[in-house]
Amino acid sequence: MKVVEATGYGVFAFLGATLPWQEKWIKILIRMFIAGLVINAVLAFLMTWHVLPWHNVNNLPYTGFGGHIFISLAIVHVFLWMLWDFKFSWNFKPWLNILIAIILFAQLILAQGRSGQVLFILLIPAAIWILYEGRWRYWLSLGVLACAMGMLFIPSVYAMFSLGVHQLIHFNIHAADTNSSWGLRIIAMVGGVWMFFAHPLFGVGTGDFLPGITAMQNAHLLPKTPLFIMNTAANSYISEAAVLGIIGIGAFLWFLWSLAKEAWQDRLMPQNWFVLMYIAIYIVGGMYNSLNWGYADSITIALMAGLPLHQRLSSPKKAC
């Protein structure tokens, strides 16, 4: 089943790379992506307020039909895209981008997706400095700073942020709180590193990360995590190295570098900026989440690889 699924990713990438892409198709792709998130956000609010009879995924408020980590990363991708679109008005008019941003920012705050909140603080300022010059650069940076500071005044966000800092400062691998987010992540990362050094060339193989971690826990090399199934290293790069060894991590990094370099060369083209921001989330977010397994990212990155990055479309036009 895994072989069939992985083959499907390659088929999607091949189709994307060989299709006669047109500008309107790329607009439709991005609009459908944004529309799906907005619809999910509206449904998430209605479900949390018990207006609709359905339930949020894992009963976490304001997540809708997606996991809180995936939703938070996808929302940040929309924000990064909108910074480009706000400048060129290629896809939506500025007022519509602002309205969508307000809806999704509210969900980002309330859905407890710390992964996306951290990426918002790290990537949005960098994107502003790449796209804008002069007073726009400083005014938008101040706006992002105000949003980040405002998030800390939300009791739920501040509580989760404080908890994360406390867990990181006081973490001890030999006396770990295995119910803490940071505790679980660090245990998984340490186990992944040890696994890589034990099998450096080819790794332990796909599907064997969990048995490897379990063996270490049974040997009392790592604390046991009875409430958590640890099937990745909570880090894309450590996961890849542990499972596929030097060959796998080398191919993985080469692929990310090649795709990012190609998108960066003509980064002001809409499809290139969209892909570049996805890769930025993938690279930075992968340091504290295993984004190469799960979250449907493999199929997305295959599609991104297939977009016509070197095909110069017509000059950006105002949104219709």
Sequence and secondary structure as in RCSB ss.txt:
>XXXX:A:sequence
MKVVEATGYGVFAFLGATLPWQEKWIKILIRMFIAGLVINAVLAFLMTWHVLPWHNVNNLPYTGFGGHIFISLAI
VHVFLWMLWDFKFSWNFKPWLNILIAIILFAQLILAQGRSGQVLFILLIPAAIWILYEGRWRYWLSLGVLACAMG
MLFIPSVYAMFSLGVHQLIHFNIHAADTNSSWGLRIIAMVGGVWMFFAHPLFGVGTGDFLPGITAMQNAHLLPKT
PLFIMNTAANSYISEAAVLGIIGIGAFLWFLWSLAKEAWQDRLMPQNWFVLMYIAIYIVGGMYNSLNWGYADSIT
IALMAGLPLHQRLSSPKKAC
>XXXX:A:secstr
 HHHHHHHHHHHHHHHHHS   HHHHHHHHHHHHHHHHHHHHHHHHHHTTSSS   GGG TT TTS HHHHHHHH
HHHHHHHHHHHHH SSS HHHHHHHHHHHHHHHHHTT HHHHHHHHHHHHHHHHHH  HHHHHHHHHHHHHHHHH
HHTSHHHHHHHHHHHHHHHT  GGG  TTSHHHHHHHHHHHHHHHHHHSTTT S TT HHHHHHHHHHTTSS   
TT    S SSHHHHHHHHHHHHHHHHHHHHHHHHHHHHHHTTTSHHHHHHHHHHHHHHHHTTTS TTSSTTHHHH
HHHHHHS TT   S      
